Amino acid sequence: MALTWMFERAHSMAITLVSWTIPPLLDAYAAWLFIPTAPKMEERLMIFPPPWRIIAGATAWATRKYPFRLVSRTRSHSSSDSSRVVLRTFTPALFTRMSIRPNLARIASTASRMLCPRRTSIGNVSTRVPQVAISDAAFRRSPGLRAHSARSAPALASPTDMAFPSPLEAPVTMATLPVRSKRSSAIASLPFKTVCYYFVQIAARGILPVSGRNSTRRGDDMTRKRISRRELLKLAGTGTVVAAAGGLGQGLLLPRNLWAAPPKIKGPVKIGYQAVLSGTLAGYGEFHKMGAVMAVEEINAKGGIAGQKVEMEFRDSTLKPDDAIKNARYFVDSWGADFLAGIDSSGQALALAPVVQQLDRVLMVTHAATEKLTEEMVFKKGIKQIFRICTPTYQDGNAAAFIAKDFPAVKWATVSPKYEYGFTCWKMFQDTLKKLKPGVPFVAESFAPFGTTDFRSHINTILDAKPDGLYSTEWAGELISMVKQGREAGLFEKVKHVIFPVGAAMDVLEGLGKDMPDNIWIAGRYFFLYPNSKTNGEWVARFRKRWNHYPAYVSETGYSSIYAFKAAVEKAGSKDTKAVIQVLEGMSMNSPAGNRVFRKEDHQAIYDVAWGKTKADPKYPFKIMGEMKVIPTTVCYNRPPFEGPGTAPPF
């Protein structure tokens, strides 16, 4: 409820208490606004001279409840969003000059306010003009207050007495010109949205030709005129709006700081990142964090993404699908993330695919490698929100077979993880090697459950089969344990040809140190000595300076994922998921790992990764790649439609 008091003379003060609400449709124009400011006022109100002895009732009454009204000029306003505002201290509205003594019959207003949790039409206040003109009425309105629009304005109102900057009003379809106006303003180079907004006011005042007629508003002529959308576009294109705006006068209040095009992107840009930060694989999460944090620091130091600051929050994925889903929902629903990244587990990635589709956020996978994520979830099921920036199982399975085909080894065996990743890679390795080297036998396989620390039984299974070659996709601490126990059992003396598709991971190389056997073929999603490019060399140097550590492959994929978001958002000019997806599809980007291209069909990043034989180097406290080979992605990656002849290597 709001009571307005009218005073005897000028220099009086009044306070109007109204409910704090957000003007309808304000969110759509928030990018244009600057926070209004005003000098701090004392918390007491002083009224001089005293009011009249008799006040014949309230001049305005704002109802708390009012039935929903259908407005003919508005077909529909619907939105699932609701506006929220933090309650602030009420600020009195100042009146430096007031009208004659109150007269309830002459000054009466009716305020109405829609009580609806969704956005509705703007509230209107209708008043009659007092007999004596009111001039220089100034007030300061907080952006949280609902705007009241007068249908008939007093004479000689001065727009310069309004506090600036002030919020831009919600768009209107009809308006009226004050009785008399003295000032004019020139408009030049207005942004398109601003021109459209002013054009509606100009057309309503009759300054522009409307409905095929030239009509200039005079005196108290309040006849409203309409203009079609086609005429609006035609006039806007010919510059008529700009020409007419100069003669609009003081009835058009020009908001400040709107001469440049309004930004399309509202900050900050929020990225929710999850990786394993607990248990035996916690080191991977820390490597993820190093790369991603470094990217955020660099981007923010150079102005952010499209001028907006980047914020990132990390959460522990724990490798459990349920936890990954909870994290994703928290990032989007509670924290307000614009993008998602990370994920180490293939099982988590597959579980998250339908969830991110529901949340409608792009997920950039930086570690999980299952080919089912891109082949089935993206290509076949059409979940467009999934992208992968790291190499998939094609590198660990197909490419490994191209390395193995040149070995003199005849019989192969495996010790691999007992879950999706291990099964898929082993099958892919067998299928491709059989095509490359028909008749090759596979004599033993032993799958170790996640978290295995004692590999002696698995090693004995391999030794009993007496293979010539050993293929293993064990990784992280489990690979370290298997290698150390294999050395004790003489495994690497008896099996001469060994392939570790993820043996080039930094945690494995550092964890084994000199215990890593020589001449083992290793690879990863990235190795810090490849490619031999300026971009990679400079990045490795910056990484070492920042963290006093060599980058792991998840450090590089985490780092590059943030830059992929930056490139896509800035090219799209928006954080909108659909717009970002359209840019990412087929996008090429330079990165420490080399040039990456996101394949449009399945959103898989295409880039080459090196394989190499382990050797000691006095420059490093761990084994590195000596002899290197690169199996091009054009040779080893599966191709859409991923079924039928010509979709799996060799081609």
C-alpha positions in Angstrom: 0.0 0.0 0.0 1.3 3.5 -0.9 0.1 6.9 0.4 1.1 10.1 -1.4 0.8 13.4 0.5 0.5 16.7 -1.4 2.0 19.8 0.2 1.2 23.5 0.2 4.3 25.0 -1.4 7.6 24.3 -3.1 10.6 22.8 -1.4 8.6 20.0 0.2 9.6 16.3 0.6 7.5 13.2 0.4 8.0 9.5 0.6 6.1 7.1 -1.5 6.2 3.5 -0.2 5.6 0.9 -2.8 6.2 -2.8 -3.1 9.6 -3.7 -4.5 9.0 -5.5 -7.8 11.0 -6.0 -11.0 9.4 -4.2 -14.0 8.1 -6.8 -16.5 10.5 -7.8 -19.3 13.3 -6.0 -17.6 15.6 -9.0 -18.0 15.4 -8.7 -21.7 16.9 -5.3 -21.6 19.3 -5.8 -18.6 22.4 -5.6 -20.9 21.5 -2.0 -21.8 21.4 -0.8 -18.2 23.8 0.8 -15.8 23.1 0.7 -12.1 21.4 3.9 -11.1 23.2 6.0 -8.5 22.2 8.8 -6.3 23.7 10.7 -3.3 23.2 9.0 0.0 20.3 10.5 1.9 19.6 10.9 5.5 17.3 8.4 7.1 14.9 11.1 8.4 12.3 13.1 6.5 11.8 16.9 7.0 8.7 18.6 5.7 8.8 22.4 5.3 6.4 24.2 5.2 3.9 22.1 7.3 1.2 20.4 5.2 -2.3 21.8 5.1 -4.4 21.4 8.2 -6.8 19.2 6.4 -5.9 16.5 3.9 -8.9 15.1 2.2 -7.7 11.5 1.8 -4.9 9.7 -0.1 -4.2 10.9 -3.6 -3.1 7.5 -4.7 -3.8 4.0 -3.5 -1.7 1.0 -4.8 -3.7 -2.2 -4.3 -2.0 -5.2 -3.0 -4.2 -7.7 -4.9 -5.8 -7.0 -8.2 -7.5 -9.4 -10.7 -5.5 -10.4 -13.7 -6.5 -8.2 -16.7 -6.3 -9.1 -20.3 -4.9 -6.3 -22.4 -5.9 -6.2 -26.0 -2.6 -4.8 -27.3 -0.6 -7.7 -25.8 -1.3 -11.2 -27.1 0.9 -13.1 -24.8 3.8 -12.9 -22.4 4.9 -16.2 -21.1 8.1 -17.4 -19.5 9.1 -20.1 -17.1 11.5 -17.7 -15.5 10.8 -15.5 -12.5 12.6 -12.4 -11.4 14.1 -12.1 -8.0 15.5 -9.0 -6.3 17.2 -8.4 -3.0 15.2 -6.1 -0.7 16.9 -2.8 -0.2 16.3 0.3 2.0 13.4 2.4 0.9 14.5 5.8 -0.4 12.2 8.8 -0.3 11.2 10.5 -3.5 12.0 14.2 -3.5 9.7 16.9 -4.8 11.3 20.3 -5.1 8.2 22.1 -6.2 4.6 21.0 -5.6 1.2 21.9 -7.0 -1.8 23.6 -5.3 -3.4 22.3 -2.2 -4.8 18.7 -2.5 -8.1 18.2 -4.2 -9.3 14.6 -4.2 -11.8 15.3 -7.0 -9.1 16.7 -9.3 -6.1 14.6 -8.5 -7.1 10.9 -8.4 -5.0 8.0 -9.5 -5.5 4.3 -9.6 -2.6 2.0 -9.4 -2.8 -1.6 -10.4 -0.2 -4.3 -10.0 -0.3 -7.9 -11.4 0.3 -10.4 -8.7 1.8 -13.2 -10.7 5.0 -15.2 -10.3 5.6 -14.8 -14.1 6.2 -11.8 -16.2 3.1 -9.9 -17.2 2.2 -6.6 -18.8 3.5 -3.5 -17.2 1.3 -1.7 -14.7 -0.2 1.6 -15.7 -1.1 4.7 -13.6 -3.5 7.2 -15.0 -3.7 10.8 -13.7 -5.4 14.0 -14.5 -3.4 17.2 -15.0 -3.6 19.6 -12.0 -4.9 23.1 -12.8 -1.5 24.7 -11.9 1.5 23.4 -13.9 4.0 21.4 -12.1 7.6 21.8 -13.2 11.0 20.4 -12.3 9.6 17.4 -10.4 12.6 15.2 -9.7 12.8 11.9 -8.2 15.2 9.0 -7.8 13.7 5.6 -8.5 15.5 2.4 -7.5 15.7 -0.1 -10.3 13.7 -2.5 -8.1 10.5 -0.4 -8.2 7.7 -1.0 -10.7 7.6 1.9 -13.1 4.5 4.1 -13.2 3.7 5.7 -16.6 1.5 8.8 -16.9 -0.9 8.9 -19.8 -1.1 12.7 -19.7 2.0 14.5 -18.4 2.1 18.0 -16.7 3.3 20.9 -18.7 7.0 22.0 -18.7 8.3 18.7 -17.3 12.1 18.8 -17.3 13.8 15.5 -18.2 17.2 16.8 -16.9 15.9 16.7 -13.3 15.8 12.9 -13.4 18.7 11.0 -11.7 21.0 9.4 -14.2 21.8 6.7 -15.0 18.3 5.3 -14.7 16.8 1.9 -15.8 15.4 1.7 -19.4 11.6 1.3 -19.3 10.1 -1.9 -20.5 9.0 -1.6 -24.2 5.7 0.0 -24.8 3.4 -0.1 -27.9 1.7 3.3 -27.4 2.7 6.6 -25.7 1.6 10.2 -25.7 3.4 13.5 -26.0 3.4 16.1 -23.2 1.2 19.1 -23.7 4.1 21.4 -24.5 7.8 20.7 -25.0 10.7 23.0 -25.6 13.8 20.9 -26.1 15.0 18.7 -28.9 17.7 16.1 -29.0 19.8 14.8 -31.9 20.1 11.0 -32.3 23.0 9.5 -34.3 24.4 6.1 -34.6 22.0 4.5 -32.2 22.1 0.7 -31.8 19.4 -1.2 -33.6 17.5 -2.2 -30.4 17.7 1.4 -29.1 16.4 2.8 -32.4 13.5 0.3 -32.4 12.6 1.3 -28.9 12.6 5.0 -29.7 10.8 4.5 -33.0 7.8 3.1 -31.2 7.6 6.3 -29.1 8.1 8.5 -32.2 5.5 6.7 -34.2 3.0 7.0 -31.3 3.6 10.7 -31.2 2.7 11.0 -34.9 6.0 12.6 -36.0 6.6 9.8 -38.5 4.2 8.9 -41.3 1.9 6.2 -39.9 -0.4 4.0 -41.9 0.4 5.9 -45.1 -0.4 9.3 -43.6 1.8 12.2 -42.4 0.5 13.3 -39.1 2.2 15.7 -36.6 0.9 15.7 -33.0 -0.3 19.1 -31.9 -1.5 20.5 -28.6 -3.6 18.0 -26.6 -4.3 15.7 -29.4 -4.0 12.3 -27.8 -5.2 10.2 -30.7 -3.1 7.0 -30.8 -1.8 5.8 -34.2 -0.4 2.4 -35.1 2.4 1.3 -37.5 2.9 -2.1 -39.1 6.0 -4.1 -38.6 6.8 -3.8 -42.3 6.6 0.0 -42.1 8.8 -0.1 -39.0 11.6 -2.0 -40.9 11.2 0.2 -43.9 11.5 3.4 -42.0 14.4 2.1 -39.9 16.3 1.1 -43.0 15.9 4.6 -44.6 17.1 6.5 -41.5 13.8 8.2 -41.0 13.9 7.2 -37.3 17.1 9.1 -36.8 15.8 12.2 -38.6 12.5 12.3 -36.7 14.1 11.7 -33.4 15.7 15.2 -33.5 12.3 16.7 -33.4 10.8 14.6 -30.7 11.7 17.1 -28.0 11.9 16.5 -24.3 9.2 13.8 -24.5 12.0 11.4 -25.3 14.5 10.8 -22.5 17.8 9.6 -24.0 19.5 7.1 -21.7 23.2 7.6 -21.4 26.0 5.2 -22.3 23.9 3.5 -25.1 25.8 4.8 -28.1 27.7 1.5 -28.5 26.0 -1.7 -29.4 24.7 -3.5 -26.2 26.8 -6.5 -25.3 25.3 -9.8 -26.2 27.1 -11.7 -23.5 26.4 -11.2 -19.8 29.1 -12.2 -17.4 30.6 -13.9 -15.8 31.1 -17.0 -17.9 30.8 -19.9 -15.5 32.4 -23.3 -16.1 31.7 -26.3 -13.9 34.6 -28.8 -14.0 34.6 -32.2 -12.4 37.4 -34.8 -12.1 38.5 -37.5 -9.7 40.0 -35.7 -6.7 39.9 -38.5 -4.2 41.2 -42.1 -3.9 44.1 -43.7 -5.7 43.5 -41.6 -8.9 43.3 -38.2 -7.1 46.5 -37.2 -8.9 44.6 -37.1 -12.2 42.2 -34.5 -10.7 45.1 -32.3 -9.6 46.6 -32.5 -13.1 43.2 -31.5 -14.6 43.0 -28.6 -12.2 46.5 -27.3 -13.1 45.7 -27.1 -16.8 42.2 -25.6 -16.4 43.1 -23.1 -13.8 46.1 -21.9 -15.8 43.8 -21.3 -18.8 41.3 -19.3 -16.7 44.1 -17.2 -15.3 45.5 -16.4 -18.7 42.1 -15.6 -20.2 41.0 -13.4 -17.4 44.4 -11.6 -17.5 43.6 -10.7 -21.1 40.1 -9.5 -20.5 38.1 -12.7 -20.2 35.8 -14.2 -22.7 34.1 -11.5 -24.8 35.1 -9.1 -22.1 33.5 -11.1 -19.3 35.3 -12.7 -16.4 35.6 -16.5 -16.4 34.7 -18.3 -13.2 35.3 -22.0 -12.6 34.3 -24.4 -9.8 35.8 -27.8 -9.3 34.1 -30.8 -7.8 35.2 -34.4 -7.1 33.6 -36.9 -9.6 34.8 -39.9 -7.5 34.4 -42.0 -10.7 30.8 -42.9 -9.7 28.1 -42.2 -12.3 25.7 -41.0 -9.7 28.2 -38.5 -8.3 28.9 -37.2 -11.8 25.2 -36.6 -12.4 24.8 -34.9 -9.0 27.7 -32.6 -9.8 26.3 -31.7 -13.2 22.9 -30.8 -11.8 24.5 -28.8 -9.0 26.7 -26.9 -11.5 23.7 -25.9 -13.7 20.7 -25.7 -11.3 22.4 -24.3 -8.2 25.6 -22.6 -9.3 24.4 -21.4 -12.7 27.1 -22.9 -14.9 27.1 -22.0 -18.6 29.4 -24.9 -19.6 30.6 -28.2 -18.2 33.9 -30.0 -18.6 36.1 -32.8 -17.2 35.1 -36.5 -16.7 37.6 -39.3 -16.3 35.4 -42.4 -16.4 33.8 -43.8 -19.6 30.9 -45.1 -17.5 30.3 -41.6 -16.1 30.4 -40.0 -19.6 27.8 -42.4 -20.9 25.6 -41.8 -17.9 25.9 -38.0 -18.2 25.0 -37.8 -21.9 21.2 -37.7 -21.4 21.5 -35.5 -18.4 23.4 -32.7 -20.1 20.8 -32.9 -22.9 18.1 -32.3 -20.3 20.2 -29.5 -18.7 21.0 -28.1 -22.2 24.6 -27.4 -21.4 27.7 -28.2 -23.5 29.9 -30.8 -21.8 33.5 -30.9 -23.0 34.9 -34.3 -22.1 38.6 -34.1 -21.4 39.6 -37.7 -20.4 36.9 -40.4 -20.8 37.7 -42.2 -24.0 34.8 -44.6 -24.9 33.9 -44.4 -28.6 30.3 -45.1 -27.6 30.0 -41.5 -26.3 30.5 -39.9 -29.7 29.3 -42.7 -32.0 26.1 -43.6 -30.2 25.2 -40.7 -27.9 26.1 -37.9 -30.3 25.9 -39.4 -33.8 23.0 -41.9 -33.4 21.0 -40.4 -30.6 21.5 -36.8 -31.5 22.8 -35.5 -28.1 24.4 -32.5 -29.5 25.6 -31.1 -26.1 28.5 -33.6 -25.9 32.0 -32.8 -27.3 35.2 -34.6 -26.6 38.6 -32.8 -26.8 40.8 -35.8 -26.0 41.6 -38.8 -28.1 39.1 -41.7 -27.9 39.7 -45.5 -27.8 40.6 -45.3 -31.5 44.0 -44.1 -30.4 44.4 -46.8 -27.7 42.9 -49.7 -29.7 43.2 -49.1 -33.5 46.4 -47.0 -33.5 48.1 -49.6 -31.1 47.3 -52.3 -33.7 49.2 -50.3 -36.4 52.2 -50.1 -34.0 51.9 -53.9 -33.3 51.6 -55.0 -36.9 55.3 -54.3 -37.6 56.5 -56.4 -34.6 57.8 -59.9 -35.1 55.5 -60.9 -32.3 53.1 -63.7 -33.2 51.0 -64.3 -30.1 49.4 -61.6 -28.1 47.9 -61.4 -24.6 46.4 -58.6 -22.3 46.1 -57.5 -18.8 43.5 -54.7 -18.9 40.9 -53.0 -16.7 37.7 -54.9 -16.0 35.3 -52.3 -17.2 34.1 -50.5 -20.4 37.4 -48.9 -21.3 39.4 -52.1 -20.9 37.0 -54.3 -22.8 36.5 -51.9 -25.7 40.2 -51.2 -26.3 41.2 -54.9 -26.3 38.4 -55.8 -28.8 39.3 -52.9 -31.0 43.0 -53.9 -30.9 42.2 -57.5 -31.8 39.8 -56.6 -34.7 42.2 -54.1 -36.3 45.3 -56.3 -35.9 43.5 -59.3 -37.4 42.8 -57.2 -40.5 46.4 -55.9 -40.6 48.0 -59.2 -39.8 45.6 -62.1 -40.6 46.0 -65.2 -38.5 47.6 -63.6 -35.5 46.5 -65.5 -32.3 45.4 -64.0 -29.0 46.4 -66.5 -26.4 45.4 -65.0 -23.0 43.4 -62.2 -21.4 43.1 -61.2 -17.8 40.9 -58.3 -16.6 41.7 -56.6 -13.3 38.9 -55.0 -11.3 39.2 -51.3 -10.6 41.4 -50.6 -7.6 43.6 -53.7 -8.0 46.9 -53.4 -6.2 48.1 -57.0 -6.4 48.7 -58.1 -10.0 50.6 -61.3 -9.4 47.8 -63.6 -10.4 47.2 -61.6 -13.6 51.0 -61.6 -14.4 51.1 -65.4 -13.8 48.2 -65.8 -16.3 50.3 -64.0 -18.9 53.5 -65.9 -18.2 51.7 -69.2 -18.4 50.4 -68.4 -21.9 53.9 -67.5 -23.1 52.9 -64.7 -25.5 55.3 -62.8 -27.7 53.5 -59.5 -27.1 51.7 -57.9 -24.2 49.0 -55.2 -24.7 47.7 -53.4 -21.6 45.4 -50.4 -21.1 46.0 -50.3 -17.3 46.6 -46.7 -16.2 47.6 -44.5 -13.3 48.5 -46.2 -10.1 47.4 -49.6 -11.3 49.8 -49.5 -14.2 52.6 -48.5 -11.9 51.8 -51.5 -9.6 51.6 -53.9 -12.5 54.9 -52.8 -14.0 56.8 -53.0 -10.7 55.4 -56.4 -9.9 56.1 -57.5 -13.5 59.7 -56.5 -13.2 60.0 -58.6 -10.1 58.5 -61.6 -11.9 60.7 -61.2 -15.0 57.8 -60.4 -17.2 59.6 -57.9 -19.4 62.5 -60.2 -20.0 60.2 -63.0 -21.2 57.8 -60.8 -23.2 59.8 -58.7 -25.6 57.1 -56.6 -27.2 55.0 -54.5 -24.9 52.4 -51.8 -25.6 51.0 -49.4 -23.0 48.6 -47.0 -24.8 48.4 -44.7 -21.8 51.9 -45.3 -20.5 53.0 -41.8 -21.4 50.8 -40.3 -18.7 53.0 -38.1 -16.5 51.9 -39.7 -13.2 53.0 -43.1 -14.6 56.4 -41.8 -15.9 57.1 -40.0 -12.6 55.7 -42.8 -10.5 57.9 -45.4 -12.1 61.0 -43.3 -12.7 63.9 -45.6 -13.6 61.7 -48.7 -13.0 60.0 -48.1 -16.3 61.6 -50.7 -18.7 63.3 -49.5 -21.8 61.9 -50.1 -25.3 58.2 -50.2 -24.1 55.9 -48.5 -26.7 53.8 -45.9 -24.9 51.4 -43.1 -25.8 48.8 -40.9 -24.2 46.3 -38.2 -25.2 49.2 -35.8 -25.3 53.0 -36.0 -24.5 54.8 -32.8 -23.6 57.6 -33.3 -26.1 55.2 -33.6 -29.0 54.5 -31.7 -31.2 57.8 -29.9 -31.6 56.1 -26.5 -32.1 56.5 -23.0 -30.8 53.0 -23.1 -29.3 53.7 -26.3 -27.4 57.2 -25.4 -26.3 56.1 -22.0 -24.9 53.1 -23.6 -23.1 55.2 -26.3 -21.5 57.6 -23.5 -20.3 54.7 -21.5 -18.8 53.3 -24.6 -17.2 56.5 -25.4 -15.5 57.0 -21.9 -14.3 53.4 -21.8 -12.9 53.4 -25.3 -11.3 57.0 -26.4 -11.2 55.9 -29.5 -13.0 55.7 -31.1 -16.4 52.1 -31.2 -17.8 50.2 -34.4 -17.9 47.9 -35.1 -20.8 44.8 -34.2 -18.8 46.5 -30.9 -18.0 46.7 -30.2 -21.8 43.1 -31.3 -22.5 41.8 -29.4 -19.5 43.7 -26.3 -20.6 42.5 -26.5 -24.2 38.9 -27.2 -23.3 38.7 -23.7 -21.6 40.2 -22.1 -24.7 37.7 -24.0 -26.9 34.8 -22.5 -24.9 36.4 -19.1 -25.3 36.8 -19.4 -29.1 33.2 -20.7 -29.6 31.5 -18.1 -27.4 33.4 -15.2 -28.9 32.6 -16.4 -32.5 29.0 -17.1 -31.6 28.7 -13.8 -29.8 26.6 -15.6 -27.2 26.7 -18.2 -24.4 23.5 -19.8 -25.8 24.0 -23.5 -26.0 22.6 -23.8 -29.5 24.7 -21.0 -30.8 27.9 -22.4 -29.2 27.2 -25.9 -30.6 26.8 -24.6 -34.1 30.2 -22.9 -33.8 32.0 -25.9 -32.2 30.8 -28.2 -34.9 33.7 -28.3 -37.4 35.7 -25.6 -35.5 39.4 -25.7 -35.8 41.7 -24.5 -33.0 45.4 -24.3 -32.3 46.5 -25.9 -29.1 49.6 -27.2 -27.3 48.8 -30.7 -28.7 48.6 -29.3 -32.2 45.7 -28.3 -34.5 42.4 -29.7 -33.4 39.2 -30.0 -35.4 35.9 -31.0 -33.9 34.3 -33.4 -36.3 30.8 -32.1 -37.1 29.1 -35.5 -37.2 30.1 -36.9 -33.8 31.8 -33.9 -32.1 35.1 -35.8 -31.7 38.3 -33.7 -31.7 40.6 -34.8 -34.4 44.4 -34.4 -33.7 47.5 -36.5 -34.0 49.2 -38.1 -31.0 52.7 -39.6 -30.9 53.8 -43.1 -29.9 57.3 -43.7 -28.7 59.7 -46.2 -27.2 60.8 -45.5 -23.7 64.4 -44.5 -23.0 66.4 -42.8 -20.3 67.5 -39.1 -20.8 69.8 -37.3 -18.3 67.6 -34.1 -18.7 64.6 -35.8 -17.1 64.2 -37.8 -13.9 61.9 -40.2 -15.7 61.9 -42.2 -19.0 60.7 -40.3 -22.1 59.8 -41.2 -25.6 62.8 -41.9 -27.8 61.9 -43.2 -31.2 58.5 -41.7 -32.1 55.8 -42.7 -34.6 52.6 -40.9 -35.4 49.6 -42.9 -36.6 47.5 -40.2 -38.4 43.9 -39.9 -37.3 42.9 -40.3 -40.9 44.3 -43.8 -40.7 43.2 -45.0 -37.3 39.9 -43.2 -36.4 36.5 -44.8 -37.1 34.4 -42.8 -39.5 30.7 -41.9 -39.7 28.2 -43.6 -40.0 30.2 -46.1 -37.8 28.5 -49.1 -39.4 29.2 -51.1 -42.5 32.2 -51.3 -44.8 34.7 -48.4 -44.8 33.9 -47.1 -41.3 36.6 -48.9 -39.3 40.3 -49.1 -40.1 42.2 -50.2 -42.0 40.7 -48.3 -44.9 
